[in-house]
């Protein structure tokens, strides 16, 4: 199985990177995790124009990656699910794509193209923290699917 994490983010080191790397290594017995951070010039420019321009730029950057797997947008208005429901999103799939939007979130048109829309929490968190939470839930989800005791 392949898990792809697409995010609007500048490639830079963070305090959370070692934890994310450790979790990805733990996940590797179940799946390959690809972490794709995208922040092209069009996004930088759109951020200086307006929220809607930024959202449109995110959609433009992410749209080509909607194919080739089950696509899940992480969105504040998405459905809040528990870890058991999350694990079911991973079950019997060859590839799952997760999309973490930029600072302004997603356009409705992009969200509507995804197979599923979920929220990690009602809390607002930075992209770096949200990504680590997502990666931890991926590991937890795989341990649930494989009856590993980590989730207890």
BELTAGI-V78599 format. One record per pair of residues at least 12 apart in sequence whose ideal C-beta (glycine too) atoms are under 10 Angstrom apart, sorted by the first residue. I is the first residue (numbers start at 1). J is the second residue. Records with the same first field share a line. If there is no record, write none. Layout:
I=J, J
This chain:
1=27, 30, 31, 32, 33, 69, 90, 91, 92, 93, 94, 95, 96, 142
2=31, 32, 33, 34, 68, 69, 93, 94, 95, 96, 97
3=24, 27, 30, 31, 32, 33, 34, 35, 69, 90, 93, 95, 96, 97, 98, 134, 135, 138, 141, 142
4=32, 33, 34, 35, 36, 65, 68, 69, 71, 95, 96, 97, 98, 99
5=20, 24, 33, 34, 35, 36, 37, 74, 96, 97, 98, 99, 100, 131, 134, 135, 138
6=34, 35, 36, 37, 38, 58, 61, 62, 65, 66, 71, 73, 97, 98, 99, 100, 101
7=35, 36, 37, 38, 39, 58, 62, 74, 98, 99, 100, 101, 102, 127, 128, 130, 131, 134
8=37, 38, 39, 40, 43, 47, 54, 57, 58, 61, 62, 99, 100, 101, 102, 103, 104, 106, 127
9=35, 36, 37, 38, 39, 43, 100, 102, 103, 126, 127, 128, 131
10=37, 38, 39, 43, 44, 127
11=35, 36, 37, 38, 39
12=37, 39, 128
13=128
14=126, 127, 128, 129, 131, 132
15=128, 129, 132
16=126, 127, 128, 129, 130, 131, 132, 133, 135
17=35, 128, 131, 132
18=132
19=132, 135, 136
20=33, 35, 128, 131, 132, 134, 135, 136
21=35, 135
22=135, 139
23=132, 134, 135, 136, 137, 138, 139, 140
24=135, 138, 139
25=139
26=135, 136, 138, 139, 142, 143, 150
27=135, 136, 138, 139, 140, 141, 142, 143
29=139, 142, 146, 148
30=90, 138, 139, 141, 142, 143, 145, 146, 148
31=90, 93, 95, 96, 138, 139, 141, 142
32=95
33=98, 135, 138, 139
34=95, 97
35=131, 135
36=62, 65, 97
37=100, 127, 131
38=58, 61, 62, 65, 102
39=61, 102
40=57, 60, 61
41=57
42=54, 56, 57, 58, 60, 61
43=57, 58, 60, 61, 102, 103
44=57
45=57
46=58, 60, 61, 102, 104
47=102, 103, 104
50=104
51=103, 104, 105
52=104, 107
53=104
54=101, 102, 103, 104, 105, 107
55=101, 102, 103, 104, 105, 106, 107, 108, 109, 110
56=104, 107, 109, 110
57=102, 104, 107
58=99, 100, 101, 102, 103, 104, 105, 106, 107, 110
59=99, 101, 106, 107, 108, 109, 110, 111, 113
60=107, 110
61=99, 102, 110
62=97, 99, 100, 101, 102, 106, 110, 113, 114
63=109, 110, 113
65=97, 99
66=97, 99, 110, 113, 114, 115
67=97
68=94, 95, 97
69=93, 94, 95, 96, 97, 98, 115
70=89, 90, 92, 93, 94, 95, 96, 97, 98, 114, 115, 116
71=95, 96, 97, 98, 99, 110, 113, 114, 115, 116, 117
72=86, 89, 90, 96, 97, 98, 99, 114, 115, 116, 117, 118, 134
73=97, 98, 99, 100, 101, 105, 106, 110, 111, 112, 113, 114, 115, 116, 117, 118, 119
74=98, 99, 100, 101, 105, 106, 114, 117, 118, 119, 120, 127, 130, 131, 133, 134
75=99, 100, 101, 105, 106, 108, 110, 111, 114, 117, 118, 119, 120
76=101, 105, 106, 117, 119, 120, 121, 122, 123, 124
77=105, 106, 108, 111, 117, 119
78=106, 111, 114, 116, 117, 118, 119, 120
79=116, 117, 118, 119
80=118, 119, 120, 121, 122
81=116, 118, 119, 120, 137
82=137
83=136, 137, 140, 141, 143, 144, 151
84=140, 141, 144, 145, 151
85=118, 141
86=118, 120, 134, 137, 138, 140, 141, 144
87=137, 138, 140, 141, 142, 143, 144, 145, 146, 151
88=141, 144, 145
89=115, 116, 118, 137, 138, 141
90=137, 138, 141, 142, 144, 145
91=141, 142, 144, 145
92=145
93=115
96=115, 116, 138, 141
97=114, 115
98=114, 116, 118, 131, 134, 135, 138
99=111, 113, 114, 117
100=120, 127, 130, 131, 134
101=127, 130
102=127
103=126, 127
118=134, 137
120=133, 134, 137
121=133
139=151
